[in-house]
Every structure is written in C-alpha cells, then in structure tokens.
C-alpha cells in the first residue's frame, strides 16, 4: 500500500506541478511500455484536471536496440515528417508534453555512434519549430523518470532484480520528495526557494563566473541583460507555471557563446544516447571546444561534440548545491535528469532564449548576435563536487563568492 500510495502521489505531482494541466489542454505522453499502471494513473489525473485529450506514445527500448543493430544505414538518414508535424501541432495549440525516462543507460553501447549521430541530424531540421516552442516556454513540457530493470541493475548491481527495482523506486520517491506527506505543497515551497536564489543572482548581474575544482579551472562570460532561470517556468502562451524537470535543484543561465576559457573535468558519468562517457575533460578557448579526452566512451563524446558547429560551444551553466535530496542519496544514477540535479553542470549545444531579456522575440540571427548558442543538441554534463568553489566577477573585476565547498555561499 505504501508503494501504491507513493505512486499515486507521484502521478498527482506530475499532473499538478510538473505539467500543471489546464482545462482544455491536450497531453502527449512518451511512455515506457514497462509502466502501464503509472501511465494510467497520470492519464486519469490529467482528465480529472480538465485535459481534452491524452495521447500515449509507447516506447520499447529493446525494439530501439533492435533497430539500431539491424536496420539498414539509410534508415538513420530519415525521420518521420508526420511525427514532427504532430509534435509541432501540439505545441502550436498550447498542448503539454511529458517524457517518462526509463532507459537503460548503456542500451546502445555496442552501436556505431555514427548511426546515432545520423539519426539526430535527420531529426534536427524537422524538429526546429518544436524545439523553439520548448526552449522559449511557449508550451508546457516536463521530464520525469521511472525505473527499468536494466537501469536499476546499473544503479544497484549488488541487488537481485526486483530488489534493485524497488530500491530505485524508493530513491526516485525520495529525490522527487514524493515520500513526503504533501509533495505538491513541498514542491511549491521548493520552487519558491529556487526563485529566491535566481532573483539574487539576477540582481547581481555578474559579468563572469569562475569555477575551481580538481581538474577544473574555467571562466565563463555571461551576456548583458541575462536572466537566471530555475525551478518552475511560466508558460508564455497561457501564463501559468509548470516544472520542466522533476526533480530539479538548479538555477541556470545561458552564457556568452564566445566567452568560455579553460578546462573542466567531469565529476559523474554521462549517459548519452545509450552509451556511458566517463572521466572526461573538455578545454575551451574563446568559447569553442579545442580539446577533449575521455577514459570511457571517447567515440561517443567525439560524436556528440562533432554533431555540428554549435555543439562545440556552451548553451547552459547551472548551479546546484552539493547538499540536496538527490546528492544525499550518495548514488550515481547514470541518468542525466538525476545526476545533473546532484551536481553543478554545464551543457554543450543549444541555449535558452528565455535567459536574456527579450530573447524569445528575437530571430535566430539576433539571438546569435546577443551571444546565445544554437545547435541540434543540448547535452548536460556534471562537473560539481564538494571541492568546487565558484566566484562571480562584477563588471569592475571584483569577485564575490557564489559557492564554497560545493554549496551556496549566500
């Protein structure tokens, strides 16, 4: 009964906070086939909240693996235009989109990275409008997670199958605050805390951010009139709040694409397109990646950075305290949604137009001129630890502590 009660609360949190479904909205759920009961709970609660239509797109990771293993090469140079059109139509009508992540972190580890890269490049041009709606918050979207057996075995390798799945569910309930009595109210309070942090940073309008940690010495310049975001976002079309990620512990900004210099080292493994990249470092000069190494998954890291020119530049920097419900589990989740919210992180690729004043009303060219990056990808990777110090540099060159020993200094 405890598990069923928590699952019910998780579904309620998803509909009321993550998506904040409004009367008359349509909802598209990208759902793993291993969780029909959870998806049914979300569907029921969405209709109870006033949803007009709930569309379920079921995904099977084994079928995905079969495709990448056996399909002809030319199939990865195509992307179904009808799916891109459907997603764009959902966005144009102020619909809501939910992705339930349950993937095996190493699902495609034996697949040629060129196939994965080709598939992403084929999808890119067709999904431009869809991604613009998402990145500018002109529609509602959110990402949550649910365990798969393969994922649970990766996080808890010493447990038997069902025990590992149960342990991962418990970790998810803890990280998302679902194990608390009233998760909806708890998340409203948490969003208010994150809003306070981003307001403090917006008042300071730092010129640069300096990172220092073992293997990391990095300086990142911020664009003028930048806006820190984090926690809840506001749907620009409907004017109501939603949470793009649950869980989330971050406040974030899009940097000046040409203003990053130095070297940064990863602090957690990165699960990217079904492969793990671990113990890697990236060096930047005038914003662009000039050198990178990886002890594991170098080919996947290379394919990611070489995806397009924009993948060589940062699109996001995010501040996450080392002390948080996710970090306090002392787990490596091998899942970016969770690991990025236990650690300071950066993202290569596409920037957020909402992170500069008037950015959502700019053309792509105007956004580039304002310092925002553009790319087919947006991939977060973790760099934070209890040993990381971060300073903000004011326009006059004075420094002010932001993080000390991995946590907020103010």
MIBA-803166 format. One record per residue: x, y, z of N, C-alpha, C in turn; residue in one letter. Coordinates in steps of 0.001 Angstrom, whole numbers, padded with zeros to 6 digits, always signed. Atoms other than C-alpha are relative to their C-alpha. Last residue first. Layout:
! MIBA-803166
XYZXYZXYZA/...
//
This chain:
! MIBA-803166
+000942-001030-000454+024897+033252+000212-001405-000550-000016X/-000724-000873-000933+027917+030963-000164-000865+001164+000451X/+000222-001452+000104+025795+028232-001736+000790+000755+001063X/+001312-000481-000412+027323+024757-001623-000073+001526-000061X/+001126+000641+000662+030109+022768-003287-001371+000517+000346X/+000044+001439-000320+032930+023645-000931-001290-000635-000508X/-001185+000408-000713+032177+027352-001335-000195-001457+000431X/-000047+001321-000629+029723+028572-003932+001326-000155+000747X/+001329+000556+000272+028786+032118-005025-000132-001370+000649X/+000255+001446-000088+031747+034045-003604-001459-000347-000332X/+000898+000272-001120+032156+037621-004903-000273-001498+000044X/+000549+001346-000098+034973+038836-007132-000877-000141+001225X/+000041+000546-001358+035829+042393-008137-000718-001340-000001X/-001044+000980-000261+036660+042988-011802+000009-000568+001398X/-001224-000711-000381+034699+046221-012266+001133-000946+000361X/-000536-000727+001152+031996+044412-014243+001295+000726+000327X/+000756-001185+000377+031467+042005-011352+000684+000718-001161X/-000820-001186+000243+033054+038561-011219-000894+001141-000461X/+000548-000888+001009+031057+035765-009621+000884+001220-000132X/+000059-001440-000257+033022+033116-007803-000716+000695-001150X/+000450-000805+001134+032602+029326-007677-000064+001463+000443X/+000267-001396-000372+034391+026844-005410-000381+000769-001263X/+000096-001081+000997+034183+023090-006044-000306+001336+000654X/-001264-000739+000061+035520+020520-003567-000066+001199-000935X/-000156-000697-001275+032146+019077-002526+001277+000826+000043X/-000407+000882-001089+031653+018235-006184+000064+000821+001279X/-000029-000456-001387+030314+019716-009408+000462-001060+000982X/-001351-000431-000350+031228+018936-013030+000150+000309+001486X/-000159-000366-001394+028206+017075-014458+001466+000309+000340X/-000982+000890-000617+027313+017008-018126+000433+000584+001336X/-000551-000391-001295+024194+018415-019803+001054-001006+000453X/-000399+001137-000833+023577+017814-023510+000680+000514+001266X/-000171-000672-001299+021639+020237-025723+000272-001126+000987X/-000018+000702-001283+021878+019128-029337-000057+000969+001175X/+000980+001081+000014+020945+020335-032825-000122-000649+001376X/-000518+001309+000376+022811+023552-032093-001158-000981-000105X/+001031+000822+000629+022405+027242-031315+000641-001294-000484X/-000443+001066+000897+024396+029476-028953-001194-000734-000605X/+000587+001314-000246+023246+032762-027447+000457-001010-001050X/-000901+000901-000712+025620+035761-027532-000535-001384+000254X/+000088-000315-001430+023263+038602-028459+000862-000924+000852X/-000678-001280-000203+024395+038298-032090-000008+000407+001471X/-001437+000243+000146+023415+034623-032018+000791+001277+000259X/-000424+000741-001187+019972+035532-030658+001496-000284-000044X/-000085-000966-001098+019564+038181-033359+000446-000685+001288X/-001178-000823+000246+020361+035614-036043+000197+001010+001126X/-001180+000807-000287+017861+033153-034592+001273+000819-000171X/-000245+001004+001019+015215+035896-034594+001229-000810+000397X/-001083-000194+000960+014480+037640-031323-000025-001077-001080X/+000538-000774+001116+011123+037673-029504+001046+000261-001086X/+001009+000805+000691+012077+034840-027126-000618+000733-001191X/-000555+001046+000852+015295+036657-026214-001024-000791-000788X/+000567-000069+001343+013633+039833-024952+000438-001096-000936X/+001155-000886+000118+015929+039998-021905-000455+000082-001448X/-000377-001402+000183+018280+037048-021933-001267+000816-000224X/-001046-000410-000948+017820+033563-020464+000615+001360-000312X/+000626-000616-001170+014463+032872-022144+001032+000560+000966X/+000293-001411+000281+016336+032309-025411-000676+000713+001159X/+001392-000318-000307+017753+029105-023885-000271+001477-000285X/+000248-000882-001139+020986+027868-025466-001496+000234+000187X/+001040-001019+000122+021537+024889-027767-000194+000782+001300X/+001061-000082+001002+024779+022963-027566-000942+001163+000186X/-000431-000336+001347+027042+021795-024759-001223+000102-000898X/+000614+000672+001136+025587+021879-021281+000621+000507-001286X/-000025-000814+001205+027295+022628-017984-000745-000764-001082X/-000202+000575+001326+026758+021146-014550+000024+001063-001078X/-000166-001067+000976+026866+021740-010828+000249-000621-001371X/-001326-000516+000303+025881+018471-009213-000088+001235-000880X/-000813+000243-001189+023052+016468-007704+001347+000677-000144X/+000601-000701-001123+020475+017778-010146+000617-000388+001341X/-000231-001432+000193+022632+016830-013120-000582+000817+001153X/-001379-000362-000330+022786+013257-011766+000269+001493-000179X/-000291+000078-001423+019008+012886-011682+001414+000481+000327X/+001052-000707-000732+017888+014043-015119+000310+000028+001492X/-000300-001425-000076+021258+012927-016524-001045+000773+000795X/+001137-000601+000686+020763+009259-015679+000131+001503+000185X/-000260+000287+001414+023630+007057-014545-001159+000493-000862X/+001205+000526+000639+022008+007352-011093+000244-000425-001453X/-000133-000435+001387+025231+007712-009125-001141-000650-000764X/+000100+000897+001152+024028+007338-005578+000457+000697-001267X/-001335+000544+000283+025102+009105-002402-000017-001026-001127X/+000154+001453+000160+021387+009540-001551+001346-000683-000190X/-000057+000655-001312+022335+012983-000215-000254-001504-000066X/-001399+000210-000385+023103+014170-003745+000100-000774+001306X/-000589+000948+000948+019493+013642-004760+001436-000303+000389X/+000556+001346-000164+017908+015217-001662+000628-001033-000930X/+001359+000005+000551+020344+018145-001856-000558-001407+000172X/+000950+000551-000961+023722+019103-000362-001409+000159-000560X/-000405+001385-000233+026146+019564-003262-000928-000682+001000X/-000733+000256-001241+024262+022684-004275+000327-001477+000176X/+000734+000996-000786+023336+023006-007965+000781-000267+001279X/-000497+000057-001371+024375+025923-010193-000911-000911+000825X/+001010+000187-001041+023784+025506-013925+000666-000179+001356X/-000715+000328-001229+025697+026677-016995-001039-000033+001110X/+000551-000137-001354+023952+026465-020348+001094-000209+001033X/+001324-000598+000060+024433+026624-024122-000600+000238+001371X/+000930+000198-001107+028169+026005-024220-001338+000691-000267X/+000143-001153-000884+030019+025772-027525-001011-000307+001106X/-001317-000330-000537+031417+022939-029703-000059+001130+001027X/-000273+000951-001070+027902+021530-030264+001372+000220+000626X/+000528-000491-001268+027141+024698-032224+000255-000924+001171X/-000884-001027-000526+029452+023579-035024-000473+000491+001360X/+000040-001184+000860+027529+020353-035560+000897+001050+000636X/+001348+000039+000579+027399+016806-034158-000212+001155-000973X/-000093-000232+001439+031192+016912-033676-001364-000035-000689X/-000602-001311+000236+030879+017366-029922+000062+000333-001488X/+000836-001059-000568+028428+014479-029556+000554+001374-000349X/+001193-000124+000849+030255+012139-031936-000904+001118+000491X/-000400-000602+001267+033516+012820-030090-001213+000211-000907X/-000268-001409-000285+031937+012119-026711+000361+000726-001292X/+001306-000627-000205+030514+008874-028103+000142+001484+000304X/+000659-000108+001308+033908+007901-029510-001370+000652+000118X/-000567-001114+000768+035595+008719-026177-000721+000178-001336X/+000973-000601+000896+033206+006480-024247+000527+001154-000829X/+001025+000913+000508+035437+005684-021277-000925+000773-000913X/-000488+001335-000309+038711+007329-020225-000974-001074-000479X/+000931+000807-000783+037676+010515-022010+000614-001370+000243X/-000474+001359-000265+039663+013375-023526-001089-000734+000775X/+000783+000792-000944+038749+016711-025090+000604-001398+000117X/-000636+001274-000344+040461+019569-026906-000910-000739+000973X/-001223+000192+000781+039518+022834-028643+000670-001339+000268X/-000747+001177-000445+035910+023279-027558+001210-000187-000911X/+000076+001226+000800+034884+026813-028541+000810-001135+000621X/+001310+000621+000088+034048+029706-026223-000038-001364-000639X/+000940-000955+000600+037144+031791-026787-001344-000667-000312X/-000699-001251+000297+039268+028736-025966-000952+000904-000767X/+000626-001036+000817+037638+025757-024265+000977+001154-000218X/-000689-001284-000032+039109+022503-022902-000640+000960-000997X/+000225-000809+001192+036997+019450-022111+000701+001342+000200X/-000303-001415-000180+037731+016640-019659-000156+000706-001333X/-000375-000768+001179+036365+013120-019366+000292+001448+000364X/-001329-000560-000252+036222+010569-016590+000517+000764-001216X/-000432-000159-001385+033184+008778-018004+001431+000523+000070X/-001254-000740+000170+031025+008638-021119+000475+000349+001403X/-000555-000734-001129+028313+005973-020937+001324+000648-000394X/-001381+000340-000334+026335+004922-024002+000461+000843+001180X/-000156+001429-000268+022592+004778-024775+001415-000458+000262X/+000467+000814+001116+022377+008178-026466+000298-001482+000206X/+000347-000737+001216+024436+009884-023771-000357-000978-001111X/+000706+000942+000862+024714+008668-020179-000512+000762-001209X/+001057-000551+000844+027315+010955-018612-000589-001121-000842X/+000146+000519+001357+029422+009613-015725-001158+000680-000727X/+000883+001160+000041+029958+011947-012761-000058-000524-001433X/+000018+000555-001349+032562+014573-011819-000922-001211+000121X/+001266+000584-000442+033565+015668-015301+000130-000553+001410X/-000022+001454-000092+036630+017854-015727-001325-000507+000554X/+000936+000512-000998+036677+021448-016967+000050-001527-000025X/+000241+001447+000063+039442+023288-018769-000927-000410+001128X/-000533+000863-001037+039823+026981-019529-000367-001456-000217X/-001420+000312+000126+038014+029709-021436+000451-000856+001176X/-000442+001051-000907+034324+030395-022110+001467-000335-000265X/-000676-000487-001191+033270+033757-023593+000467-001045+000982X/-001414-000196+000319+032347+033085-027222+000835+000317+001229X/-000561+001169+000678+028891+031560-026556+001498+000122-000280X/-000468-000540+001269+028002+034194-023968+000770-001103-000717X/-001144-000913+000024+026393+032079-021284+000214+000646-001366X/-000713+000255+001249+022874+030622-020977+001129+001010-000118X/-000130-001151+000887+021789+030659-017330+000626-000480-001306X/-000854+000102+001182+020760+028139-014705-000066+001257-000850X/+000275-001259+000680+019308+027638-011238+001015+000076-001142X/-000918-000927+000658+019271+024028-010228-000595+001384-000248X/-000634-000720-001108+017666+021591-007783+000803+001182-000525X/-000914-001063+000385+015242+019866-010134+000502+000698+001249X/-000408-001033-000941+013353+016578-009817+000804+001118-000663X/+000159+000418-001399+011102+016846-011676+000759-001302+000132X/-000626+001216-000550+012066+018745-014762-000528-000242+001398X/-000549+000798+001108+010231+021272-016971+000667-001295+000457X/-001381+000387-000287+008192+022421-013946+000542-000858-001135X/-000197+001443+000088+004995+024354-014753+001466-000282+000324X/-001296+000604-000291+003647+027856-014153-000026-001511-000205X/-000005+000808-001220+000670+029554-015826+001354-000695+000153X/-000276-000778-001204+000640+032480-018287-000024-000782+001298X/+001127+000023-000929-001111+030603-021099+000212+000764+001283X/+001280-000106+000699+001163+031355-024045-001162+000118+000972X/+000109-001330+000591+004430+032133-022245-001340+000204-000708X/+000466+000215+001365+004076+029081-019982-000306+001354-000625X/+001327-000528+000327+005966+030217-016904-000309-000270-001462X/-000031-000918+001140+008857+028164-015563-001422+000461-000258X/+001154-000096+000893+009257+026450-012187+000265+000994-001116X/+001247+000414-000647+012626+025633-010678-001147+000056-000982X/-000116+001180-000840+015354+027625-012359-001289-000301+000721X/+001248+000759-000107+016108+030658-014503+000213-001176+000944X/-000115+001332-000586+018840+033299-014390-001394-000623+000103X/+001040+000356-000961+018213+036209-016761+000251-001425+000485X/+000318+001424-000114+020957+037928-018754-001038-000222+001101X/+001443+000149-000227+020841+041626-019528-000415-001471+000044X/+000705-001102-000664+024397+041553-020906-001496-000301+000115X/+000419-001095+000881+025762+038103-021809-000658+001130+000788X/+001447-000059+000146+027645+035991-019246-000389+001163-000915X/+000556-001347+000092+031334+035105-019516-001511-000072-000220X/+001113-000086+000945+032521+031689-018335-000579+001408+000051X/+000650-001297-000083+035893+031095-016681-001058+000090-001091X/+000832-000443+001112+037177+027592-016018-000595+001365+000285X/-000323-001418-000117+039835+025895-013915-000649+000665-001202X/+000838-001045+000600+038751+022304-013379+000539+001380+000345X/+000153+000225+001433+040902+019212-012803-000792+001070-000714X/-001035+000875+000563+040392+019383-009029-000278-000305-001473X/+000128+001308-000635+037961+022272-008500+001129-000862-000555X/-001256+000615-000423+037738+025969-009428-000315-001300+000732X/+000092+001319-000626+034960+027644-011440+001396-000498+000367X/-001273+000727-000100+034815+031388-012255-000213-001306+000774X/+000058+001016-001048+031601+033067-013467+001316-000789-000048X/-000593+001314+000251+031790+036295-015475-000213-000908+001213X/-000576-000036+001349+029998+039653-015811+000570-001365-000383X/-001429+000271+000123+027737+039130-012800+000437+000044-001460X/-000427-000163+001397+024279+040693-012967+001529-000143-000147X/-001443-000220+000028+023953+040944-009144+000522+000221-001412X/-000318-001328-000523+020183+041432-009111+001492+000312-000138X/+000404-000984+001011+019702+038421-011378+000292+001428+000449X/-000998-000005+001069+021726+036276-008969-000340+001023-001083X/-001245-000555-000524+019533+037219-006021+001068+000098-001082X/+000210-001453-000126+016384+036616-008084+001246+000685+000556X/-000205-000600+001324+017713+033187-009121-000226+001514+000050X/-001401+000079+000417+018173+032180-005499+000210+000687-001347X/-000759-000947-000801+014723+033415-004419+001473+000018-000412X/+000316-001337+000526+013039+031561-007300+000781+001064+000764X/-000801-000157+001215+014838+028380-006203-000239+001374-000629X/-001403-000100-000402+013359+028770-002726+000902+000217-001206X/-000171-001342-000556+009868+029470-004134+001452+000220+000444X/-000059-000937+001121+010110+026357-006300+000202+001436+000487X/-001327+000162+000600+010894+024363-003157+000173+000939-001191X/-000962-000656-000897+007801+025719-001395+001413-000056-000601X/+000288-001435+000101+005567+024796-004355+000971+000800+000881X/-000607-000501+001228+007319+021454-004448-000313+001474-000227X/-001452-000004-000176+006511+020755-000802+000693+000556-001235X/-000337-001174-000791+002900+021785-001391+001512+000111+000197X/+000389-001173+000785+002558+019241-004215+000369+001279+000745X/-001022-000367+000981+004558+016604-002331-000348+001254-000802X/+000699-000774+001022+002156+016616+000662+001018+000478-001035X/+001451+000096-000170+003186+013951+003176-000772+000705-001101X/+000507-000916-001015+006742+013461+001983-001529+000049-000035X/+000137+000714-001272+007878+010347+000109-000485+000902+001128X/+001294+000693-000014+007139+012138-003168-000215-000728+001315X/+000748-000417-001185+010046+014493-002462-001406-000613+000048X/+001081-000858+000482+011330+013895-006024-000887+000524+001125X/-000580-001117+000758+014666+012567-004786-001054+000979-000487X/-000724-000899-000904+012996+010412-002111+000498+001242-000742X/+000986-000633-000881+010415+008877-004460+000673+000987+000963X/+000743-000982+000798+013140+008270-007041-001030+000721+000872X/-000902-001133+000227+015389+006571-004472-000682+001099-000796X/-000132-000723-001268+012497+004361-003320+000897+001224-000162X/+001258-000716-000247+011716+003416-006936+000116+000830+001288X/-000020-001172+000882+015405+002605-007426-001301+000784+000114X/-000937-000985-000546+015410+000349-004358+000047+001254-000861X/+000620-000604-001178+012281-001453-005563+000892+001086+000592X/+001081-000864+000493+013856-002040-008986-000677+000715+001162X/-000630-001164+000630+017039-003368-007365-001053+000982-000504X/-000490-000849-001091+015058-005682-005047+000651+001269-000564X/+001135-000738-000536+013158-006999-008061+000421+000917+001140X/+000752-000803+000964+016365-007933-009898-001100+000837+000634X/+000762+000825+000940+018591-009085-007046-000959+000884-000793X/+001333+000459-000393+020830-006454-005502-000606-000914-001057X/-000117+001075-000992+024606-005991-005815-001348-000554+000447X/-000490+001254+000585+024463-004030-009091+000057-001167+000991X/-000121+000896-001156+022227-001279-007626+000485-001378-000465X/-000128-000821-001208+022464+001678-010051+000263-000869+001223X/-001196-000833+000135+023174-000468-013139+000241+000807+001273X/-001169+000863-000175+020675-003139-012087+001302+000795-000101X/-000115+000318-001427+018011-000452-011653+001222-000872+000273X/-000474-001208-000680+018635+000842-015189+000220-000296+001487X/-001400-000207+000384+018363-002653-016677+000588+001230+000698X/-000856+000998-000644+015192-003408-014702+001472+000262-000316X/+000017+001229+000787+013539-000152-015735+000932-000978+000701X/-001057+001006+000151+012775+002519-013186-000282-001007-001110X/+000500+001200-000656+010541+005575-013698+001009-001116-000258X/-000621+001303+000227+011596+009100-014618-000725-001092+000763X/-000081+000721-001262+010216+012610-015086+000619-001363-000310X/-000669+001294-000001+010608+015107-017907-000014-000545+001419X/-000706+000431-001196+008267+018051-018448+000601-001379-000210X/-000669+001291+000160+006638+020133-021132+000716-000360+001288X/-000302+000678-001251+004213+023028-021391+000679-001324-000293X/+000844+001168-000238+004256+025260-024479+000428-000595+001339X/+001288-000321+000611+005607+028680-025383-000940-001198+000030X/+001107+000212-000936+008398+028075-022896-001347+000443-000571X/+000529-001324-000326+011036+029565-025251-001206-000073+000937X/-001055-000808-000613+013086+026354-025302-000461+001404+000375X/-000434+000498-001307+010024+024179-025847+000976+000954+000671X/+001118-000123-000943+008392+026220-028632+000427-000441+001404X/+000141-001428-000289+011756+026566-030375-001141+000236+000983X/-000996-000353-001007+012298+022826-030053-000052+001480+000347X/+000353+000662-001256+009041+022083-031863+000962+000413+001104X/+001111-000762-000589+009849+024611-034570-000400-000559+001363X/-000415-001355-000365+013262+023055-035234-001118+000771+000682X/+000470-000306-001358+012039+019447-035115+000365+001407+000454X/+001452+000175-000073+012203+018725-038850-000569+000399+001363X/+000709-001019+000784+015695+020204-039228-001520-000094+000116X/-000208-001401-000335+017081+018167-036307-000804+001004-000799X/+001144-000536-000739+015565+014731-036926+000087+001512+000173X/+001197+000092+000842+018000+013753-039676-001205+000622+000685X/-000109-001011+001050+020968+015040-037666-001213-000022-000924X/+000218-001324-000607+019892+013045-034612+000045+001101-001050X/+001412-000086-000358+019561+009849-036683-000335+001363+000596X/+000769-000197+001233+022955+010397-038275-001480+000146+000299X/-000195-001373+000458+024572+010848-034854-000819+000294-001242X/+000727-000847-000935+023105+007610-033546+000082+001452-000431X/+001427+000246+000228+024289+005738-036632-000851+000917+000891X/+000372-000686+001241+027749+007324-036436-001475-000191-000315X/+000470-001362-000283+027997+006246-032780-000419+000774-001247X/-000886-000983+000621+028224+002608-034014-000534+001408+000281X/+000450-000532+001286+026107+000596-031589+001003+001029-000509X/-000691+000744+001058+027713-001504-028832-000381+000479-001400X/-001450-000094-000165+026850+000945-026027+000770-000707-001111X/-000593-000025+001349+023283+001361-027289+001532+000043+000053X/+000801+000715+000978+021321+000415-024159+000710-000126-001345X/-000953+000556+000961+024036+001502-021753-000704-000774-001112X/-001053-000969+000320+021979+003864-019560+000994-000478-001053X/-001255+000622-000392+018949+001510-019824+001135+000948-000372X/-000926+000698+000885+016060+003866-020416+001179-000622+000737X/-000248+001260-000697+013214+004688-018042+001095-000805-000705X/-001284+000608+000317+012538+008341-018879+000187-001267+000826X/-000330+000832-001149+008898+009403-018810+001241-000801-000358X/-000901+001103+000313+008570+012263-021318+000325-000726+001298X/-000663+000656-001120+005550+014508-020887+000858-001142-000513X/-000768+001181+000388+004269+017009-023448+000726-000543+001221X/-000998+000374-001002+001547+019602-022959+000664-001298-000422X/+000136+001285-000657-000529+021363-025616+001101-000225+001019X/-000264-000114-001436-000506+025060-026392-000283-001301+000746X/+001296-000072-000681-002131+024563-029811+000146+000002+001519X/+000716-001158+000525+001068+025395-031686-001349+000189+000679X/-000576-001225-000548+002938+022950-029465-000779+001229-000434X/+000266-000007-001443+000653+020010-030274+000493+001303+000628X/+001421-000362-000139+000818+020940-033971-000403+000028+001470X/+000101-001442+000236+004616+020892-033775-001437+000477+000151X/-000551-000680-001164+004550+017442-032195-000114+001515-000142X/+000925+000200-001118+002204+016125-034893+000488+000725+001251X/+001176-000848+000228+004281+017659-037703-000982-000109+001166X/-000410-001381-000253+007472+016122-036317-001182+000942-000166X/-000147-000124-001458+005738+012754-036165+000408+001424+000370X/+001317-000022-000637+004406+013071-039736+000117+000157+001514X/+000515-001376+000013+007855+014041-041012-001339+000092+000715X/+001394-000116+000459+009197+010653-039976-000552+001416+000115X/+000798-000174-001210+012989+010982-039729-001441+000215-000442X/+001388-000439+000171+015393+009752-042387-000663+000142+001365X/-000058-001306+000668+019181+009417-042524-001390+000571-000233X/-000374-000986-001011+019055+006632-039957+000203+001396-000592X/+001166-000329-000833+017083+004417-042347+000316+001070+001027X/+000757-001130+000556+019937+004641-044867-001204+000378+000852X/-000602-001306-000290+022192+002510-042694-000865+001157-000455X/-001002-000442+000989+019887-000502-042864+000494+001406+000307X/+000567-000801+001093+018155-001578-039621+001092+000417-000988X/+000308+000739+001224+019727-004416-037599-000532+000844-001159X/-000882+001129+000296+021517-003105-034520-000216-000546-001409X/-001362-000508+000171+019985+000371-034197+000986-001114-000357X/-000090-000872+001174+016540-001085-034834+001439+000455-000246X/+000072+000840+001198+016967-003953-032395+000143+000847-001256X/-001290+000671+000141+018093-001530-029663+000037-000868-001263X/-000960-001034+000400+015014+000620-030203+001371-000608-000231X/+000258-000241+001421+012851-002505-030099+000934+001095-000534X/-000553+001159+000702+014519-003370-026792-000227+000127-001503X/-001422-000198+000239+013886+000183-025546+000633-001193-000712X/-000632+001222-000484+010129-000178-026026+001484+000079-000311X/-001358+000268+000466+008282+003129-026332+000520-001285+000634X/-000736+001009-000760+004543+003794-026077+001361-000257-000639X/-000947+000569+000955+003182+007065-027453+000891-000969+000782X/-001119+000768-000533+000117+007867-025346+000839-000521-001170X/-000548+000914+001013-002265+010653-026376+001216-000693+000585X/-001296+000530-000414-004349+012352-023688+000435-001045-001014X/-000398+001259+000617-007202+014553-024929+001370-000395+000524X/+000944+000311+001081-009180+017450-023500+000293-001350-000628X/-000612+000253+001303-007362+017645-020178-001063-000385-001027X/+000633-000733+001091-009526+019052-017385+000605-000217-001363X/-000438-001409-000055-007637+018170-014196-000568+000822-001150X/+000660-000614-001150-009633+014926-013888+000359+001484+000128X/+001406-000241+000373-008513+014078-017425-000766+000653+001148X/+000004-001063+001008-004894+014556-016383-001425+000319-000440X/-000127-001275-000699-005449+012531-013210+000028+001176-000975X/+001242-000278-000735-006752+009610-015212+000056+001369+000668X/+001070-000272+000957-003873+009755-017690-001295+000357+000717X/-000216-001346+000531-001276+010037-014938-001123+000386-000945X/+000251-000955-001082-002713+006985-013179+000148+001438-000491X/+001456-000076-000164-002861+005070-016468-000376+000965+001122X/+000504-000829+001105+000793+005912-017123-001520+000136+000092X/-000383-001378-000286+001744+004557-013701-000543+000937-001075X/+000827-000459-001119-000205+001348-014310+000304+001459+000339X/+001385-000342+000379+001266+000873-017796-000834+000548+001145X/+000694-000685-001098+004893+001121-016636-001437+000386-000363X/-000085+000727-001261+007040-001322-018638-000774+000621+001144X/+001041+001032-000062+005882+000010-022001+000008-000750+001325X/-000602+001331+000106+007880+003197-021480-001054-001077+000191X/+000041+000882-001159+005827+006362-022107+000706-001327-000250X/-000953+000950+000547+006049+009448-024300+000333-000965+001127X/-000896+000686-000924+002910+011166-023039+000871-000962-000783X/-000705+001086+000683+001157+013768-025223+000978-000594+001004X/-001239+000501-000580-001350+015955-023387+000523-001167-000818X/-000313+001361+000417-004122+018107-024864+001363-000382+000553X/-001297+000350+000571-005228+021148-022911+000019-001443-000477X/-000010-000106+001455-008906+022067-022478+001326-000335-000653X/+001226+000444+000659-008725+022780-018762+000108+000221-001506X/+001094-000964+000003-005118+023300-017691-001214-000570-000733X/+000970+000120+001087-002541+020668-016795-001164+000972+000186X/+001049-000963-000355+000063+021885-014308-001054+000061-001102X/+000729-000438+001192+002662+019810-016156-000997+001114+000292X/-000886+000121+001159+005292+019238-013453-000675+000557-001251X/-001162-000880-000122+003087+020622-010675+000884-000065-001241X/+000325-001293-000616-000492+019287-010917+001175+000979+000063X/+001092-000719+000679-000088+016427-013396-000180+001403+000552X/-000278-000154+001426+003317+015102-012331-001045+000867-000680X/-001050-001006+000125+002705+015687-008627+000299+000287-001472X/+000622-001280-000349-000566+013751-008830+000997+001146-000149X/+000858-000367+001129+001177+010885-010623-000666+001354+000234X/-000917-000340+001088+003901+010818-007958-000796+000424-001240X/-000484-001359-000262+001243+010923-005220+000942+000473-001108X/+001133-000906+000192-000480+007883-006730+000430+001449+000218X/+000186-000084+001443+002858+006089-006999-001150+000946-000339X/-001034-000870+000549+003557+006924-003357-000150+000159-001512X/+000302-001360-000438+000214+005440-002275+001020+000990-000557X/+001145-000470+000784+000784+002321-004371-000357+001436+000360X/-000443-000244+001370+004243+001887-002849-001141+000559-000838X/-000893-001156-000023+002919+002346+000687+000471+000327-001403X/+000827-001203+000000+000000+000000+000000+000863+001256+000000X/
//
